[in-house]
Amino acid sequence: MYLWIGVSGLTGALAVAFGAAAAHGLGSTLPADQVGWVRTGAQYAMVHAPALLAVAWLTAARGGALVAVAGAAFLAGAVLFSGGLWLAGLTGWTGLMPVVPVGGLGYILGWLTLAAVAVRRAG
């Protein structure tokens, strides 16, 4: 449980930091498309930080393999999607941009896995 709370806190903090940077300063030093990548990465990370809190709560409530899969999927999404966009946005290097959609799939898998947890526990 505490692992997921920590990951949620770190994800949320990074989202705020990168979002603030995109809103208040990167525009004077980076091209608009790169600032947009940083902003998008921050938005997605912020939306998923509370999802990681849900994973922490579910872990404490009953845990289970599906809950762990959801957490791992959200973490993969944060690293690959948001992290990939932040790297490309801040450096201009797009070599890892092909993994960004894989991170998006991680975010989607996390949500679908949470839905599966709900269905399994309701039935």
GIJONOR-V343662 format. One record per residue. N is the residue number from 0. RES is the residue in one letter. SS is DSSP state (h for helix, s for strand, l for the rest). PHI is phi in whole degrees, 0 to 359 (none if undefined). NEAR is the number of other C-alpha atoms within 10 Angstrom. Layout:
BEGIN
{{N RES SS PHI NEAR} {N RES SS PHI NEAR}}
END
This chain:
BEGIN
{{0 M l none 16} {1 Y h 294 12} {2 L h 302 13} {3 W h 290 22} {4 I h 296 18} {5 G h 297 14} {6 V h 295 19} {7 S h 298 26} {8 G h 298 16} {9 L h 295 14} {10 T h 298 25} {11 G h 297 20} {12 A h 297 16} {13 L h 296 19} {14 A h 299 27} {15 V h 295 17} {16 A h 298 13} {17 F h 289 23} {18 G h 296 21} {19 A h 295 15} {20 A h 298 16} {21 A h 294 24} {22 A h 278 14} {23 H l 231 10} {24 G l 166 11} {25 L h 294 19} {26 G h 299 15} {27 S h 274 10} {28 T l 238 10} {29 L l 236 16} {30 P l 297 13} {31 A h 301 14} {32 D h 294 12} {33 Q h 290 23} {34 V h 298 26} {35 G h 297 20} {36 W h 296 20} {37 V h 298 28} {38 R h 298 24} {39 T h 296 21} {40 G h 301 27} {41 A h 293 30} {42 Q h 298 17} {43 Y h 293 18} {44 A h 297 31} {45 M h 294 21} {46 V h 294 13} {47 H h 268 23} {48 A h 300 25} {49 P h 294 16} {50 A h 298 21} {51 L h 292 28} {52 L h 294 20} {53 A h 297 20} {54 V h 298 28} {55 A h 299 23} {56 W h 297 17} {57 L h 295 17} {58 T h 298 20} {59 A h 291 12} {60 A h 290 10} {61 R l 205 9} {62 G l 61 15} {63 G l 113 12} {64 A h 297 10} {65 L h 295 18} {66 V h 295 22} {67 A h 296 19} {68 V h 296 16} {69 A h 300 27} {70 G h 299 30} {71 A h 297 19} {72 A h 293 24} {73 F h 297 29} {74 L h 296 24} {75 A h 299 21} {76 G h 299 28} {77 A h 297 28} {78 V h 289 20} {79 L h 281 26} {80 F h 282 28} {81 S h 295 29} {82 G h 299 22} {83 G h 297 25} {84 L h 293 29} {85 W h 295 24} {86 L h 298 20} {87 A h 295 19} {88 G h 294 25} {89 L h 281 18} {90 T h 252 11} {91 G l 82 14} {92 W l 279 13} {93 T l 251 12} {94 G l 299 10} {95 L l 261 14} {96 M h 301 15} {97 P h 298 12} {98 V h 274 17} {99 V h 301 20} {100 P h 297 14} {101 V h 297 15} {102 G h 297 23} {103 G h 299 20} {104 L h 295 18} {105 G h 298 24} {106 Y h 301 27} {107 I h 298 16} {108 L h 300 20} {109 G h 301 28} {110 W h 294 18} {111 L h 295 14} {112 T h 291 19} {113 L h 299 22} {114 A h 297 14} {115 A h 296 15} {116 V h 301 18} {117 A h 297 11} {118 V h 297 10} {119 R h 297 10} {120 R h 281 9} {121 A h 282 7} {122 G l 262 5}}
END
